[in-house]
Amino acid sequence: MQRFELEAIAAIAVAAGMLFGTSAQAQSLSGIKVGEEIASVPKINARPLPSKSLAPHEDRRWKLPDGNRLSVAADPETKRIVYAEKKWGGGANGKPADFPGFVYGETTLADIRAHAQNNGFAFKENLIDVRPDGLALFNAYEVEGAPGIVVTFVTKLSKKDDARLRNGKAHVDINRAARLDAIILAEAGYLDTIWGDAKLRDKAYKPIRWEPPRHAALASR
């Protein structure tokens, strides 16, 4: 085979990798992809939980074998998934996250920012969520290579650190204290309907690549 033919094949392979490689591969949570039909969800091995209404959408929920919880919402007209969320159940078996290289309960907000190389954006109406067990923070990114899809990383500050932060008696580095608790994949338009369309965006913002972290160590390591 002539050298120019080999070079052409190599170029095609590189182009294919750019189109179909890790960053463009189907982003999913437990194999559930935004945009697919809700009828495909029952294929997962999980115990159904009581669903709840998020008018006009219905939120269907499951408890996974590893203790994590998965919730999915679909458009009532198209029957296609517009929202999927996986929340860590607190167990060791459920620690590996669907986002490559991230670990529930260990990956910090600093790690996420280091991988994305920016702070993402936040919905003004959904900046934080005060919970009985701590404080949840939301950092969102458009997914590179997946138009209209947004991934939101929910990190949680423990109740103890939240109290220390509020009373000001001790320094709390939120970037390193807040750890990954949930991942949300959703259509951008659907998030606008439930969280509002007003956003705060990092000056250095750019979409995030859905691929393993670069060989450089994560920020908290």
C-alpha positions as CSV (number, residue, x, y, z in Angstrom):
1,M,0.0,0.0,0.0
2,Q,1.4,3.4,-1.0
3,R,2.4,5.8,1.7
4,F,-0.1,8.5,0.7
5,E,-2.9,5.9,1.0
6,L,-1.7,5.0,4.6
7,E,-1.7,8.7,5.4
8,A,-5.2,9.2,4.0
9,I,-6.5,6.2,6.1
10,A,-4.8,7.6,9.2
11,A,-6.4,11.0,8.6
12,I,-9.8,9.4,8.2
13,A,-9.3,7.5,11.4
14,V,-8.4,10.7,13.3
15,A,-11.5,12.4,11.9
16,A,-13.7,9.5,12.9
17,G,-12.2,9.7,16.4
18,M,-13.0,13.3,16.6
19,L,-16.6,12.6,15.6
20,F,-17.3,9.4,17.4
21,G,-14.6,9.3,20.1
22,T,-15.0,9.6,23.9
23,S,-16.1,13.3,23.9
24,A,-18.9,12.6,21.4
25,Q,-19.9,9.1,22.7
26,A,-23.4,8.9,24.1
27,Q,-23.4,10.7,27.5
28,S,-25.6,8.7,29.8
29,L,-26.5,7.8,33.4
30,S,-26.8,4.0,33.9
31,G,-27.1,3.8,30.1
32,I,-30.1,6.2,30.1
33,K,-29.6,8.9,27.5
34,V,-31.4,12.2,27.1
35,G,-33.5,12.2,23.9
36,E,-34.2,8.5,23.9
37,E,-37.7,7.1,24.4
38,I,-38.9,6.6,28.0
39,A,-40.0,3.1,27.0
40,S,-36.3,2.1,26.9
41,V,-35.8,2.8,30.6
42,P,-37.3,-0.5,32.1
43,K,-34.3,-2.3,30.6
44,I,-32.2,-1.2,33.6
45,N,-31.8,-3.6,36.6
46,A,-33.3,-1.5,39.4
47,R,-36.1,-1.4,41.9
48,P,-38.9,1.1,41.0
49,L,-39.7,3.8,43.5
50,P,-42.9,5.8,43.8
51,S,-43.0,8.4,41.0
52,K,-43.9,12.0,41.4
53,S,-45.4,14.6,39.2
54,L,-43.4,17.6,37.9
55,A,-46.3,18.9,35.8
56,P,-46.6,18.4,32.9
57,H,-43.9,15.8,33.3
58,E,-43.8,12.7,35.4
59,D,-40.6,11.9,37.3
60,R,-40.0,8.1,37.4
61,R,-37.5,6.9,39.9
62,W,-35.5,3.7,40.7
63,K,-33.1,2.5,43.4
64,L,-30.1,0.8,41.7
65,P,-28.4,-2.3,43.0
66,D,-25.4,-0.2,44.2
67,G,-27.7,1.9,46.4
68,N,-27.7,5.0,44.1
69,R,-30.9,6.5,42.9
70,L,-31.9,7.3,39.4
71,S,-34.8,9.6,38.3
72,V,-36.0,10.3,34.8
73,A,-38.5,12.8,33.4
74,A,-39.9,12.6,29.8
75,D,-41.9,14.9,27.6
76,P,-45.5,13.8,27.8
77,E,-46.0,14.4,24.0
78,T,-42.9,13.0,22.5
79,K,-42.3,10.4,25.2
80,R,-38.6,11.2,25.0
81,I,-36.4,11.7,28.1
82,V,-35.6,15.3,28.9
83,Y,-34.0,14.9,32.3
84,A,-32.0,12.2,34.1
85,E,-30.4,12.4,37.5
86,K,-28.3,9.9,39.5
87,K,-27.8,10.6,43.2
88,W,-25.2,8.8,45.3
89,G,-26.7,6.6,47.9
90,G,-23.7,6.9,50.2
91,G,-22.3,3.4,49.8
92,A,-18.8,2.4,48.6
93,N,-20.3,0.3,45.7
94,G,-22.0,3.3,44.3
95,K,-19.0,5.6,44.3
96,P,-17.9,5.3,40.6
97,A,-19.7,8.0,38.7
98,D,-20.9,7.9,35.1
99,F,-18.8,10.9,34.2
100,P,-15.3,9.4,33.4
101,G,-12.8,9.8,36.3
102,F,-15.3,11.3,38.8
103,V,-16.1,9.5,42.1
104,Y,-19.1,10.3,44.3
105,G,-18.2,11.4,47.7
106,E,-14.5,12.1,46.7
107,T,-14.4,14.3,43.6
108,T,-14.4,17.9,44.8
109,L,-15.7,21.1,43.3
110,A,-12.1,22.0,42.7
111,D,-11.6,18.8,40.8
112,I,-14.6,19.5,38.6
113,R,-13.4,23.0,37.9
114,A,-9.9,21.7,37.1
115,H,-11.2,19.1,34.6
116,A,-13.6,21.6,32.9
117,Q,-11.0,24.4,33.1
118,N,-13.7,26.8,34.2
119,N,-16.5,27.2,36.7
120,G,-19.3,26.6,34.3
121,F,-22.6,28.4,34.8
122,A,-25.4,28.4,37.4
123,F,-29.1,29.0,37.2
124,K,-29.9,32.0,39.4
125,E,-33.0,30.3,40.7
126,N,-31.1,27.2,41.6
127,L,-27.7,28.3,42.9
128,I,-27.9,26.3,46.2
129,D,-30.2,24.0,48.0
130,V,-30.3,23.9,51.8
131,R,-30.9,20.3,52.8
132,P,-31.2,18.5,56.2
133,D,-27.8,16.9,55.7
134,G,-25.9,19.8,54.2
135,L,-25.7,22.4,51.4
136,A,-26.0,21.4,47.7
137,L,-24.2,23.5,45.1
138,F,-25.0,23.3,41.3
139,N,-22.4,23.8,38.5
140,A,-23.7,23.3,35.0
141,Y,-21.9,22.9,31.6
142,E,-23.0,22.4,28.1
143,V,-21.6,19.1,26.8
144,E,-19.1,19.5,24.0
145,G,-20.2,17.6,20.9
146,A,-23.8,17.2,22.2
147,P,-25.8,20.3,21.2
148,G,-28.6,21.2,23.6
149,I,-27.5,18.8,26.4
150,V,-26.4,20.2,29.8
151,V,-24.6,18.3,32.6
152,T,-25.0,19.6,36.1
153,F,-22.7,18.5,38.9
154,V,-24.3,18.6,42.3
155,T,-21.7,18.9,45.0
156,K,-22.6,18.8,48.7
157,L,-21.1,20.5,51.7
158,S,-21.6,18.5,54.9
159,K,-23.9,19.8,57.6
160,K,-20.9,20.3,59.8
161,D,-19.0,22.4,57.2
162,D,-22.1,24.3,56.4
163,A,-22.5,25.2,60.1
164,R,-18.9,26.2,60.3
165,L,-19.3,28.4,57.2
166,R,-22.4,30.1,58.5
167,N,-21.0,30.9,62.0
168,G,-17.7,32.1,60.6
169,K,-15.7,30.5,63.4
170,A,-13.6,28.4,61.1
171,H,-12.3,28.7,57.5
172,V,-14.0,26.4,55.1
173,D,-12.6,26.0,51.6
174,I,-15.8,25.3,49.7
175,N,-13.9,24.2,46.6
176,R,-12.3,21.3,48.4
177,A,-15.0,20.6,51.0
178,A,-17.9,20.3,48.6
179,R,-17.9,16.8,47.1
180,L,-19.8,15.2,44.2
181,D,-23.2,14.0,45.3
182,A,-25.3,13.8,42.1
183,I,-25.0,14.2,38.3
184,I,-27.9,15.6,36.2
185,L,-28.1,15.3,32.4
186,A,-30.9,17.2,30.7
187,E,-32.1,19.2,27.7
188,A,-31.2,22.8,28.1
189,G,-34.7,24.0,27.3
190,Y,-36.2,21.7,30.0
191,L,-33.8,23.1,32.7
192,D,-34.9,26.6,31.7
193,T,-38.5,25.6,32.4
194,I,-37.8,24.2,35.9
195,W,-34.9,26.4,37.0
196,G,-35.5,29.6,35.0
197,D,-33.5,30.9,32.1
198,A,-31.5,33.5,34.1
199,K,-27.9,32.3,34.4
200,L,-24.6,33.3,36.0
201,R,-21.7,32.4,33.6
202,D,-18.0,32.2,34.3
203,K,-16.0,34.7,32.3
204,A,-13.8,31.8,31.0
205,Y,-16.8,29.6,30.4
206,K,-16.6,26.8,27.7
207,P,-18.5,23.5,27.3
208,I,-17.1,20.5,29.2
209,R,-15.7,17.4,27.4
210,W,-17.2,14.1,28.4
211,E,-14.0,12.1,28.6
212,P,-11.5,10.9,31.2
213,P,-9.5,13.6,33.0
214,R,-6.1,14.4,31.5
215,H,-3.1,12.6,32.9
216,A,-2.5,15.6,35.2
217,A,-3.6,15.0,38.8
218,L,-7.0,16.3,39.8
219,A,-6.9,19.4,42.0
220,S,-7.5,17.7,45.4
221,R,-5.0,14.9,44.9
